[in-house]
Amino acid sequence: MGGIISSKALQLIDQALIPLIESGCQIDKIKIVVAANAAIAEHRTIQTSNGELRVEPAGLVPKGCAYLIEDAMKGFAWVIRKKKNTKLASSAESIHLDNTA
């Protein structure tokens, strides 16, 4: 069920998870959305330092980009994204969406 995930990829995912977990998101409600043709897309789940994370391949996500999102849309964080100059940049920034209004 998928090949080996690089330690650098796991490190980026763990870093991006930190603000989500600290803001109260639960790992069992978070998924990572990746390009359908990315190597990580071969996995249904991956083991992180915070627990098991679901993997969701998506055709509209370009290869080399990934993001974490909570099912209830309360948390979002880029794992890796392309900057406008097309170089890849890792990011641990997160957005907390409050749908309680």
C-alpha positions in Angstrom: 0.0 0.0 0.0 2.4 2.7 -1.2 6.1 3.2 -1.0 8.3 4.8 1.6 7.5 8.4 2.5 10.7 10.5 2.8 11.7 11.8 6.3 11.7 15.3 4.9 8.0 15.0 3.8 7.1 13.6 7.2 8.9 16.4 8.9 7.0 19.0 6.8 3.7 17.4 7.6 4.5 17.2 11.3 5.5 21.0 11.3 2.3 21.9 9.5 0.2 19.9 12.0 1.5 21.7 15.0 -0.7 24.9 14.8 -3.8 22.8 13.9 -3.4 20.5 16.9 -2.6 23.4 19.2 -5.7 25.2 18.0 -7.9 22.2 19.1 -8.2 20.3 15.8 -8.2 16.5 16.3 -5.9 14.3 14.2 -8.7 11.9 13.4 -10.6 14.8 11.8 -7.7 16.1 9.7 -6.6 14.9 6.2 -3.8 15.8 3.9 -4.8 16.7 0.4 -2.2 15.9 -2.2 -1.8 15.7 -6.0 -3.3 12.6 -7.4 0.0 11.7 -9.1 2.2 12.3 -6.0 3.9 9.3 -4.5 2.2 9.9 -1.1 -1.2 9.5 -2.9 -0.6 5.8 -3.0 -1.1 5.7 0.8 -4.6 5.7 2.5 -3.0 6.9 5.7 0.4 7.9 7.1 1.7 7.8 10.6 2.7 11.2 12.0 4.0 12.1 15.4 0.4 13.2 16.3 -1.2 9.9 15.1 -2.6 8.5 11.9 -3.4 11.0 9.2 -5.7 10.3 6.2 -4.4 10.9 2.7 -6.8 12.3 0.0 -5.5 12.5 -3.6 -7.1 15.4 -5.5 -6.8 16.0 -9.3 -6.8 19.8 -8.9 -3.8 20.0 -6.5 -0.6 20.4 -8.5 2.2 17.9 -7.9 4.6 19.4 -5.3 1.8 21.0 -3.3 -0.2 19.7 -0.3 -2.4 21.0 2.4 -4.0 19.8 5.7 -7.6 20.5 6.4 -10.0 19.5 9.2 -13.2 17.9 8.1 -15.3 20.5 9.9 -13.4 23.3 8.0 -12.2 24.8 11.3 -8.5 24.4 10.5 -6.3 24.7 7.4 -2.5 24.6 6.9 -0.2 24.4 3.9 2.3 21.6 4.1 4.1 22.8 0.9 2.9 25.2 -1.8 4.3 27.0 -4.9 5.1 30.6 -4.6 4.3 32.9 -7.5 7.9 32.5 -8.9 7.1 28.8 -9.1 9.7 27.7 -6.5 8.4 25.4 -3.8 8.2 26.8 -0.3 7.3 25.0 2.9 5.0 26.8 5.2 3.7 26.1 8.7 1.2 29.0 8.5 -2.3 28.1 9.4 -5.7 29.6 9.2 -8.3 29.0 11.9 -11.8 29.2 10.4 -14.6 29.9 12.8 -18.0 28.7 11.5 -19.8 29.3 14.8 -21.2 32.8 13.9 
